């Protein structure tokens, strides 16, 4: 899982969104208050990072999905920057949330289950 967390951190570092300078609320308190839309953004961002990572490494399961390189990364950056604005977390806080969601998807074996809905979200995002 460390490679997924690293990928998420690297993608977030490429964001052009300004870094929050104020202290961020605790990740746990924010996670408990996420809306269903926030959760979907978080879930799909994590899934895209994981599938993109798998595609880069030639993983057969990941390669059966459309190539996510640039579009997946752009969705990830834009969606999580919006999430930062919506919930008041800084990059570190959002990175913790997306890493936890990636771990949850991995542990539950749900990546392939969420990808169809996430690809639809990607299409409607305009990215």
N, C-alpha and C positions, 0 to 999 in steps of 0.2 A: 504494500500500500504506500510506502514511502515515495515511490516514483510518481504516484497520482498526486500526492500532496505537493511534491516538488513541482510538477507540471502546473498545478493550480497556482502555486506561488509565483512561478515564472510568468504565467499569463497575466496575473494581476499586476505584476511589476511593469508590464508593457502598457498598462492602462494610462490614458492621458487625463483621467479624472484627478482632481486635486486631492492630495492627502489630507485627511481630516487632522486638525491640530488639537481640537478639544478632546478631552478624555471620552472614550467610547463607553456606552453602557455595557454591562456584562453580557457576554455571548449567551449564557444560559437564560438570562431574563428576556433577551430579545427573541431567542429561539422559541420560547414558550408563547410568544405573541405573534408569530408569523401568520400572515393570511394564506389562504389557499393559493393565491397568485404568487406570493413570495416563495412558498414551498415549491411550486412548479418551476419557477425560475431557478431556484437553488438545485432542485433535482436534475433539471435538464442541463444546467451548467456543469454539474459534476459528471453526468453521463457523457456529455460531449467531450470533456477533458479525458475521461477514461477511454472512450472509443477512439478518439484522436491519437492518444498515446499507443493504444493497441494497433492502430493502423500503421503508425510510424514504425512499430516493431514487428510488423507482419503477422499479427495475431489473426487467425482464420475467422474467429467470431466477429472481430472488429471490422475485418475487410468485407464482410457481407453487407455492411451499411454504406450509404453514400459517403464519399470522401469529405471529411470534416475540417481539414487543415485550417485554411484561412477563414472560412465562414464560421466554423465552430469557435475559433479563437475570438473572432469579432463579436459573435453572440455572447460568449463568455464575458468578455470585457465590458460590453455595453450593459448587459443584463445585470451583472454584479455591481457595476457603478450605479445603476438605477436602484438596485437593492440597498446599496450603502446610503443613498439619499433617502429612501423610503423608511429605513429602520434605524438610521442613526449610528451604524457601526462604522468603524474605520476599516482600512484594508485588512489589517491583522484579524479583526473580528469576523469579517466576511470570509476571509481565508479559512479560519477555524470552522465556520459553518459549512463551507463547501467541502472541506476535507472530511468532516464528520459525515456529511451526506454521501460522499464518494465511498467511504468505508462501509456505511450502512448498505448502499446499493451492492457493493462487492460481497459483503457478508451474506446478504439475503438472496444473492444471485438474480437480482432484478434488472440488471442493465438492459438486457434484450427486451424485457417487458415494457420498460418506459420509453425506449427509443422511438417507436412509432409516433407517440404523442409529442415527444420532444422534436422530432423532425417536422411535425406539423407546426409546432411553436416557432421553429426556425424559419419555416416558409412564411408564416404570417408576420414575422418580425421585420421583414424587409431587408435583412442582412444578406 
